[in-house]
Amino acid sequence: MSVKNIKFMQSGRSMVEMLGVLAIMGVLSIGGIAGYSKAMMKYKINKTSDQIVQIVSGLRTMYSSQ
């Protein structure tokens, strides 16, 4: 086999392909972080709403006996 044939038989990833993969991973990561932030904000709002409902319920119970 000559040197030319060996060079054509090599396989691997090019730098452009790797940059493309990194770009896709970056976009997916940003989307995941944005989704996580929205989920956490929704969780905090729901948690606060539940606490307010518990406080109101406690106050009603406290004043209903008087």
GROMACS elastic network, one bead per residue, 0.5 to 0.9 nm:
[ bonds ]
;  ai    aj funct       b0    kb
    1     4     6  0.81616   500
    1     5     6  0.63363   500
    1     6     6  0.70625   500
    2     5     6  0.55021   500
    2     6     6  0.66443   500
    2     7     6  0.89845   500
    3     6     6  0.52250   500
    3     7     6  0.63407   500
    3     8     6  0.89296   500
    4     7     6  0.52856   500
    4     8     6  0.65826   500
    4     9     6  0.89707   500
    5     8     6  0.53139   500
    5     9     6  0.64296   500
    6     9     6  0.51902   500
    6    10     6  0.66818   500
    7    10     6  0.56050   500
    7    11     6  0.89398   500
    8    11     6  0.79917   500
   13    16     6  0.82180   500
   13    17     6  0.62955   500
   13    18     6  0.68707   500
   14    17     6  0.53248   500
   14    18     6  0.64689   500
   14    19     6  0.87842   500
   15    18     6  0.50981   500
   15    19     6  0.61710   500
   15    20     6  0.85825   500
   16    19     6  0.51052   500
   16    20     6  0.61785   500
   16    21     6  0.87074   500
   17    20     6  0.50016   500
   17    21     6  0.62787   500
   17    22     6  0.86934   500
   18    21     6  0.50548   500
   18    22     6  0.62015   500
   18    23     6  0.85726   500
   19    22     6  0.50318   500
   19    23     6  0.60930   500
   19    24     6  0.86328   500
   20    23     6  0.50656   500
   20    24     6  0.62512   500
   20    25     6  0.86172   500
   21    24     6  0.51570   500
   21    25     6  0.61719   500
   21    26     6  0.85908   500
   22    25     6  0.50264   500
   22    26     6  0.60979   500
   22    27     6  0.86920   500
   23    26     6  0.50318   500
   23    27     6  0.63096   500
   23    28     6  0.86914   500
   24    27     6  0.51803   500
   24    28     6  0.62224   500
   24    29     6  0.85382   500
   25    28     6  0.51357   500
   25    29     6  0.60220   500
   25    30     6  0.86241   500
   26    29     6  0.50519   500
   26    30     6  0.62085   500
   26    31     6  0.86188   500
   27    30     6  0.52198   500
   27    31     6  0.62623   500
   27    32     6  0.86491   500
   28    31     6  0.50543   500
   28    32     6  0.61160   500
   28    33     6  0.86400   500
   29    32     6  0.50091   500
   29    33     6  0.61566   500
   29    34     6  0.85649   500
   30    33     6  0.51369   500
   30    34     6  0.61524   500
   30    35     6  0.85915   500
   31    34     6  0.51226   500
   31    35     6  0.61364   500
   31    36     6  0.85448   500
   32    35     6  0.50948   500
   32    36     6  0.60568   500
   32    37     6  0.85694   500
   33    36     6  0.50262   500
   33    37     6  0.61235   500
   33    38     6  0.86660   500
   34    37     6  0.51342   500
   34    38     6  0.63232   500
   34    39     6  0.86681   500
   35    38     6  0.51822   500
   35    39     6  0.61661   500
   35    40     6  0.86353   500
   36    39     6  0.50532   500
   36    40     6  0.61236   500
   36    41     6  0.85889   500
   37    40     6  0.51675   500
   37    41     6  0.61802   500
   37    42     6  0.86221   500
   38    41     6  0.51322   500
   38    42     6  0.61670   500
   38    43     6  0.85739   500
   39    42     6  0.51188   500
   39    43     6  0.61108   500
   39    44     6  0.86707   500
   40    44     6  0.61652   500
   40    45     6  0.86045   500
   41    44     6  0.51723   500
   41    45     6  0.62254   500
   41    46     6  0.86512   500
   42    45     6  0.51286   500
   42    46     6  0.61603   500
   42    47     6  0.85315   500
   43    46     6  0.51660   500
   43    47     6  0.60378   500
   43    48     6  0.85866   500
   44    47     6  0.50267   500
   44    48     6  0.61045   500
   44    49     6  0.85182   500
   45    48     6  0.51920   500
   45    49     6  0.61172   500
   45    50     6  0.86352   500
   46    49     6  0.50353   500
   46    50     6  0.61554   500
   46    51     6  0.86329   500
   47    50     6  0.51667   500
   47    51     6  0.62999   500
   47    52     6  0.87650   500
   48    51     6  0.50395   500
   48    52     6  0.62416   500
   48    53     6  0.86737   500
   49    52     6  0.51064   500
   49    53     6  0.62449   500
   49    54     6  0.86725   500
   50    53     6  0.50897   500
   50    54     6  0.62300   500
   50    55     6  0.86990   500
   51    54     6  0.50621   500
   51    55     6  0.62283   500
   51    56     6  0.86794   500
   52    55     6  0.50584   500
   52    56     6  0.61660   500
   52    57     6  0.84872   500
   53    56     6  0.51663   500
   53    57     6  0.60442   500
   53    58     6  0.85166   500
   54    57     6  0.50394   500
   54    58     6  0.60504   500
   54    59     6  0.85847   500
   55    58     6  0.50498   500
   55    59     6  0.61567   500
   55    60     6  0.86028   500
   56    59     6  0.50919   500
   56    60     6  0.61382   500
   56    61     6  0.85670   500
   57    60     6  0.51465   500
   57    61     6  0.61664   500
   57    62     6  0.85626   500
   58    61     6  0.50977   500
   58    62     6  0.60760   500
   58    63     6  0.86618   500
   59    63     6  0.61123   500
   59    64     6  0.83225   500
   60    63     6  0.52749   500
   60    64     6  0.57628   500
   60    65     6  0.87638   500
   61    64     6  0.52068   500
   61    65     6  0.67879   500
   62    65     6  0.60442   500
   62    66     6  0.74821   500
   63    66     6  0.53375   500
